[in-house]
Amino acid sequence: MFAGRASAAGAAGPSAAMTGGKAGKFTVEELYGFTKKPKVNRGTSAKQENSNRRKEAKEKDLRDKEAKEKEEMELASQILEAARRLMERRRLEIYLKECAITLEQSSMPYRNLGKSGLRVSCLGLGTWVTFGSQISEEMAESVMTVAYDSGVNLFDTAEVYASGRAERTLGNILKKKGWRRSSYVVTTKIYWGGQAETERGLSRKHIIEGLRGSLSRLQLDYVDIVFANRSDVNAPMEEIVRAMTFVIEQGLAMYWGTSRWNVVEIMEAYSIARQFNLIPPVCEQAEYHYFQRDKVELQLPELYHKIGVGAMTWSPLACGLLTGKYNQGVPESSRAAMKGYSWLKERLYSEEGKKQLNKIKELHLLADQLNCTAAQLAIAWCLRSEGVSSVLLGVSNTEQLLENLGSLRVLTQLTPPLIAEMDALLGNKPRNPKKERRS
């Protein structure tokens, strides 16, 4: 029986063995005559779909988490800003209480601008560095409001300050406040207006076009004083004087003045104005503080008596040097640490700068004796000088402004013996050879 089966298998022939499975064996499919169905990977598509759903859900959770974190950060920022404003108001209240002054009690003296009839507050508000760059428009508005309410009627700017943004900020605030235009004085300066060759200097073209550009940014019909913001060797003096006369006659400005001009240049402008029946300058803007004295104390008083040119001074605190903030180095938030003010840092670290810092420490002791701050003493010292019509303040917050306004109380304490003591301490009182020869 078994043999028959074996022979039958053998009869199937070698060809069948050759076409069978491995080593002559038949596969199950060949023996039973059916084809094996391919394996189906059951559940793969469902698993993939579930994986995609989980991935999408995870991404949605991540997006929701990021949105929530962003919302929380914005809320935290708003809370911090509100807290900062509250702290500032509290510091202001404490300062006012300590100084025993209020805005209503402050009495602002007014002086003639040179020998013109224009009355300006002896303390003015400048916008250099601060407006349009260092402080927000909101803070700028607060500073201007406190200044105006305290009797400050002089606001100074320039076309070059923050590339025109200072003028825009000042103009926006003046428009928003709605103060009577006749109640305040706005001054701007022309020289650096743009990159093109015709957008800078004191040509007739740039004086007229530059002033019109300033008026557009300020949103004003006119400025009270337009200053030539340094002399221009490329522009004939007669052209400058005629252009300044033109803008005044056109109603774009009330007066004109000079800034950082020397005495010879100012006298030349005055002589040309008299020769051709034009309008002469009424004021010179000059740097003035403890360590910059010659021009304001020697040269400008002579011009004031001869031709009526007054002095409007700036940087009474020498870019913050006189406040003592640099006694222990350069703080990160100070002006000397700002981009573009490396010259100030170099000055601080120079030998002369170190000597000045030592003198400032002694002046701080003197301020303590007078029960005032070093800044108040320095500003009052500037105000006591003959021929100074106004001192421009540069502040970054209302607290600094109120401190500086407190210098008006110190002015009455600057007696001749005290001034002599300060001159001896500084050791740089300008000498007038003419007066010495006469004596």
Buried (B, 14 or more C-beta within 10 A) or exposed (E): EEEEEEEEEEEEEEEBBEEBEEEEEBEEEEEEEEEEEEEEEEEEEEEEEEEEEEEEEEEEEEEEEEEEEEEEEEEEEEEEEEEEEEEBEEEBEEBBEEBEBEEEEBEBEBBBBBBBEBEBBBBBBBBBBBBBBBBEBEBBBBBBBBBBEBBBBBBBBBBBBBBBBBBBBBBBBBEEEEBEEEEBBBBBBBBBBBEEEEBBBBBBBBBBBBBEBBBEBBEBEBBBBBBBBBBBEEBBBBBBBBBBBBBBEEEBBBBBBBBBBEBEBBBBBBBBBEEEEBBBBBBBBBBBBBBBBEBBBBBBBBBBEEBBBBBBBBBBBBBBBBBBBBEEEBEEEBBBBBEEBEEBBEBBEEEEBEEBBEBBEEBBEBBEEBEBBBBBBBBBBBBEBEBBBBBBBBBBBBBBBBBBBBBBBBBEEBEEEBEEEBEEBBEEEEEBEEEEEEE
